[in-house]
Amino acid sequence: MKRIVVLVLLLSASACSSANDPVPEASPVQRDSIDATLERHAERLMAIDGIQGIAVGETEAGDPCLLILATVPADDLAGVVGDSLDGWPIRIESGDEIRPLD
């Protein structure tokens, strides 16, 4: 019986001391700059059929995003490139093929 009481007291003391310990502050997750993310993924993205360009753009809310210029519908690429890269949102703009001016 004494062993059980001692064990309960030890567990209670342990719980109390950990409750009083300061909780470490959550550090924000650092992410690479959007330019570094663009550079790191450029070759892979440009190799995907239907993608003709990538750039830094803005979301509808005005936040920075990775802009993908495509010749295929955005829905066709959404499953291939995802919604974000390295924490940066992706916006896909579909349109005609980009050609140099004559």
C-alpha positions in Angstrom: 0.0 0.0 0.0 2.8 2.4 0.8 4.4 1.8 -2.6 1.2 2.8 -4.3 0.9 6.0 -2.3 4.5 6.9 -3.0 4.1 6.2 -6.7 0.9 8.4 -6.8 2.8 11.2 -4.9 5.8 11.0 -7.3 3.5 11.1 -10.3 1.6 14.1 -8.9 4.8 16.0 -8.1 6.1 15.3 -11.6 2.9 16.6 -13.2 3.0 19.7 -11.1 6.6 20.6 -11.8 6.1 20.1 -15.6 3.0 22.3 -15.4 5.0 25.1 -13.9 7.9 24.8 -16.4 7.8 27.5 -19.0 6.4 26.4 -22.3 8.8 27.2 -25.1 7.4 29.7 -27.5 6.5 28.3 -30.9 9.0 29.6 -33.4 7.6 30.6 -36.8 8.5 28.2 -39.6 11.0 29.9 -41.8 10.6 29.4 -45.5 12.8 30.3 -48.3 12.3 33.5 -50.2 9.8 33.2 -53.1 12.6 33.9 -55.5 14.7 31.0 -54.1 11.7 28.7 -54.3 11.1 29.8 -57.9 14.7 29.1 -58.9 14.8 25.8 -57.2 11.7 24.4 -58.9 11.9 26.2 -62.3 13.5 23.4 -64.3 11.1 20.8 -63.0 8.1 23.0 -63.6 9.1 24.0 -67.1 9.5 20.4 -68.0 5.8 19.8 -67.4 3.7 19.7 -70.6 1.5 22.7 -70.9 3.6 25.0 -68.7 5.3 27.8 -70.7 6.4 30.1 -68.0 6.8 30.7 -64.3 7.1 33.9 -62.3 6.4 35.7 -59.0 2.9 37.0 -59.0 0.1 37.9 -56.6 -2.9 36.1 -55.3 -6.3 37.7 -55.6 -5.7 39.0 -52.0 -2.5 40.7 -53.2 -0.1 38.2 -51.4 3.0 36.9 -53.2 2.6 33.6 -55.1 4.2 31.5 -57.7 2.5 32.3 -61.0 2.4 29.5 -63.6 1.6 30.5 -67.2 0.0 27.6 -69.0 -1.4 26.7 -72.4 -3.7 24.1 -70.9 -6.6 24.6 -68.5 -5.6 25.3 -64.9 -7.6 22.3 -63.7 -5.4 20.0 -65.8 -2.3 21.2 -64.0 -3.7 21.6 -60.5 -3.2 18.0 -59.6 0.3 18.0 -61.1 1.8 21.1 -59.4 -0.4 21.2 -56.3 -1.7 24.3 -54.4 1.7 25.4 -53.0 5.5 25.0 -53.2 7.6 25.4 -50.1 4.7 27.2 -48.4 4.1 29.7 -51.3 0.7 29.6 -52.9 0.5 28.7 -56.6 -1.7 30.5 -59.1 -2.2 29.1 -62.6 -3.1 31.3 -65.5 -4.2 29.6 -68.7 -3.9 31.3 -72.1 -2.5 31.1 -75.6 1.0 30.2 -76.3 3.5 32.9 -75.7 5.4 33.8 -78.9 7.9 36.5 -79.6 6.7 39.6 -81.4 7.6 39.8 -85.1 
